[in-house]
């Protein structure tokens, strides 16, 4: 029995490599999204901590200068939060693009894998049929040979 040879094997390897590369790209973008989400959470936590400190200090009579410092800090945090949210939106768009690209490359690879499976099944079936035919012919020849020897 000659070995099954899939003629699209090099193409399947290329598709697999492309899929791996896109998986890495997706992981990097996902990591960036997670980092940006953490930045937003830190900014929100910092904002709430500052509010708590200001409330505590207001109970002990806060000065106008300190109020101005808090006000500027809040404006800075709000700007930072806005820019972080915009960056997160952009990263989510990029994440969606890389996800679609990954899905596309995965389906391409699966097409070639399925084709390989189908061709292998057909190859095995054809081989079994040929083997059965050869066995039947040998059996027929043996039977006719035995018949001619007995006469």
C-alpha positions in Angstrom: 0.0 0.0 0.0 1.5 3.3 -1.0 1.3 6.0 1.6 -1.4 8.6 1.4 0.0 11.9 0.2 -2.1 15.1 0.6 -1.2 17.4 -2.2 -2.3 20.5 -0.3 -0.2 19.8 2.8 2.2 22.8 2.2 -0.8 25.0 1.9 -2.3 23.6 5.0 0.9 24.3 6.9 0.9 27.9 5.6 -2.8 28.3 6.8 -1.8 27.0 10.2 1.1 29.4 10.5 -1.2 32.3 9.5 -3.7 31.2 12.1 -1.0 31.1 14.8 0.2 34.5 13.8 -3.3 35.9 14.1 -3.8 34.2 17.4 -0.7 36.1 18.7 -2.0 39.4 17.3 -5.4 38.8 18.9 -3.7 38.0 22.3 -1.6 41.2 22.1 -4.6 43.4 21.4 -6.6 41.6 24.1 -3.7 42.3 26.5 -3.8 46.0 25.5 -7.6 46.2 26.1 -7.2 44.6 29.5 -4.4 47.1 30.4 -6.5 50.0 29.3 -9.5 48.7 31.3 -7.2 48.5 34.4 -6.0 52.1 33.8 -9.7 53.2 33.7 -10.4 51.4 36.9 -7.3 52.9 38.6 -8.4 56.4 37.5 -11.9 55.8 38.9 -10.5 54.4 42.1 -8.2 57.4 42.4 -11.1 59.8 41.8 -13.2 58.1 44.5 -10.3 58.1 47.0 -9.8 61.8 46.4 -13.4 62.5 47.0 -13.4 60.6 50.2 -10.3 62.5 51.4 -11.9 65.8 50.5 -15.0 64.9 52.4 -13.0 64.0 55.4 -11.0 67.2 55.2 -14.2 69.3 54.8 -15.3 68.1 58.2 -12.1 69.7 59.6 -12.5 73.0 57.6 -10.6 72.9 54.3 -9.0 76.0 52.9 -9.8 77.6 49.5 -6.3 76.7 48.2 -6.9 73.1 49.0 -10.3 73.2 47.3 -8.6 74.6 44.1 -6.0 71.8 44.2 -8.7 69.2 44.5 -10.7 70.9 41.7 -7.7 70.8 39.4 -6.9 67.2 40.3 -10.6 66.2 39.5 -10.4 68.0 36.1 -7.1 66.2 35.4 -8.7 62.8 36.4 -11.8 63.4 34.2 -9.6 64.3 31.2 -7.5 61.2 31.8 -10.6 59.1 32.1 -12.0 60.5 28.8 -8.8 59.8 27.0 -8.6 56.3 28.5 -12.2 55.6 27.4 -11.5 56.8 23.8 -8.4 54.7 23.7 -10.4 51.7 25.0 -13.0 52.2 22.2 -10.2 52.3 19.6 -8.7 49.1 21.1 -12.0 47.4 21.1 -12.4 48.2 17.4 -9.0 46.8 16.7 -9.8 43.7 18.9 -12.9 43.1 16.8 -10.9 43.3 13.5 -8.3 40.9 14.8 -11.0 38.5 16.1 -12.7 38.5 12.7 -9.3 37.9 11.0 -8.6 35.1 13.3 -12.0 33.5 12.7 -11.4 33.8 8.9 -8.0 32.2 9.1 -9.3 29.4 11.3 -12.2 28.6 8.9 -9.7 28.6 6.0 -7.5 26.1 7.8 -10.5 23.9 8.7 -11.5 23.8 5.1 -8.2 22.2 4.1 -8.2 19.9 7.1 -11.7 18.7 6.2 -10.6 18.2 2.6 -7.7 16.2 3.8 -10.0 14.0 5.9 -12.4 13.4 3.1 -9.5 12.5 0.7 -8.0 10.1 3.2 -11.4 8.4 3.7 -11.8 8.1 -0.1 -8.2 6.8 -0.4 -8.8 4.2 2.2 -12.1 3.2 0.6 -10.5 2.9 -2.8 -7.6 0.9 -1.4 -10.0 -1.5 0.3 -12.0 -2.0 -2.9 -8.8 -2.7 -4.9 -7.6 -5.1 -2.2 -10.9 -6.9 -2.2 -10.9 -7.1 -6.0 -7.3 -8.5 -5.9 -8.3 -11.1 -3.2 -11.4 -12.1 -5.3 -9.3 -12.5 -8.4 -6.7 -14.6 -6.5 -9.5 -16.8 -5.0 -11.0 -17.2 -8.4 -7.7 -18.2 -10.0 -7.1 -20.6 -7.1 -10.5 -22.2 -7.6 -10.1 -22.5 -11.3 -6.6 -23.9 -10.8 -7.8 -26.5 -8.3 -10.6 -27.4 -10.7 -8.2 -28.0 -13.6 -5.9 -30.1 -11.4 -8.7 -32.3 -10.2 -9.9 -33.1 -13.8 
